[in-house]
Amino acid sequence: MQTKYTKSILAAALVASILLSGCNAVSRTTEDPSAPSAETAVAPETEPVPAVRYPVEWAKDSVIYEVNVRQYSEEGTFDAFAENLQTLKDMGINTLWFMPIHPISETKRSGTLGSYYSITDYREVNPEFGTKEDFKALVDEAHEMGFKVMMDWVANHTGWDCAWIQEHPDWYTKDAGGSITDPIGMGWPDVADLNYSNMDMRQEMISCMKYWVEEFDIDGFRCDYASGVPVDFWEEARRELEQIKPLFLLAEDDRSQSLLKEAFDANYNWKLYDTLRSIAIGTKRANTIRFSLPKNYPDGTYSLNFLDNHDKNSWERTIEDAFPGDSLSAMFSLIYTLPGTPLVYTGDEIGLDHKIAFMEKDAVDWASTGTSYRELLSQLSAIRSENPALHSGNYGGDFEYVDLGNACVFAFIRSIEGSTVKCLMNLSKENATVDVSPLLNGSETVLLHGHGADLLEKNPHALSDDELTGEVTLQPWEFWIIAE
């Protein structure tokens, strides 16, 4: 909420004038319209780490796929999922993030099958999915095929059937009456809140994480509700895990940069998702994207860029609802080329227009849409891998926004020594006319050219005079990825 009445009136007038002026209006936005005023601005929580930081090298061109084992197939097992590894590899996926694979508590269970995030035993696997031997075979096969494997780690709470509740009740948070409580204010009655002032519990939690690295050769963790656990715990866990092997750690968080200082390599960019969603439905213009990119991050760290995930899909909207019509292909091209790492959730590759049930069996119908974005994602993955400018963190290039004078056109350059990539996108449902001279010099190579679900040009070729020279009109949702 704005603190000054006049500021609210001016902001509303500005937004209205931009939306009413259409895509061929001149872009005059020079600063983030959502930024706090000078009176309310807050300094960054932490200063960037001065030393140059490089997370594990394999993560520099990661394309992460969130695996929902239960819903990926009718069988809902590790073995059934393993049969699709080649399909994902062909799609350019190189990193698999498995949603929690542990046994799910029955006490206070939500729904029939329960939430993956209500864990009974951190050292076991959900028998619904198979055995530990099945999971180890899956991880080994994935590694042989070149994938990296990440596990979802839930450190804030356990399920009510966890043995710790009976054996170590002091490991949990208690209410005024001395009873173990669920996380206060979160609306999660099916889980019990852990007490991080207990050092013994901390050590056992780290020991459980180490178990999967040592015994299953896990390559990283996506850490659920990371800000719900003290930063110093994560930093201690990182130090101990790194003694086994270098790992990639992803925090489900977008507010606490202190998590990125020593513990995590990346976090979520929910602000970017919200901005892209608003652009897709026409309530924001493309030139606002630059205000949704990370600022003042600790050196070498970066964000996870996504159009969907299990929370968005199950509780809010499908990827087709979020990015309707022909917008989805352009948005995919954007999250693969902006600074950060792209995420694809189970079903995104077919534009799944179904909210997957979270606590029930609800397998993806892979023939339900008649659409496939697999070829597009394969092309984008190859471009990301082969062009260092598009790599993540300090491995990749700087970001430079290029204002072409049209609020609906987003143009930018990513550049590092020996590699430069230029992107031009009409992120609207209207034709947009721009002069591309500030972006292009005519000597570039077209890597990918698309419009809606169609890939008009997918074979690299020299940019010709009749393609992008001077003033051009871009069709709705048309995008170009070009190398210099």
Secondary structure, DSSP 8 states (H G I E B T S, - for coil): --S-HHHHHHHHHHHHHHHHH-TTS-----S-TTS--TTT----SS---SS-----GGGGG--EEEE-HHHHSSS-SHHHHHTTHHHHHHTT--EEEE---S-B--TT--TTT--TTSBS-TTS--TTT--HHHHHHHHHHHHHTT-EEEEEE--SEEETT-THHHH-GGGB-B-TTS-B---TTS--TTEEEB-TT-HHHHHHHHHHHHHHHHHH---EEEETTGGGS-HHHHHHHHHHHHTT---EEEES-SS-THHHHHT-SEEE-HHHHHHHHHHHTTSS-GGGGGGGS--S--TT-EEEEES--HHIIIII--HHHHS-TTHHHHHHHHHHHSSSEEEEETTGGGT--S---SSS-----TTSSS---HHHHHHHHHHHHH-GGGSSGGGS-EEEEE--S-TTEEEEEEEETTEEEEEEEE-SSS-EEEE-TTT--S--EEEEEEETTEEEE-S-EE--TTTS-SEEEE-TTEEEEEE-
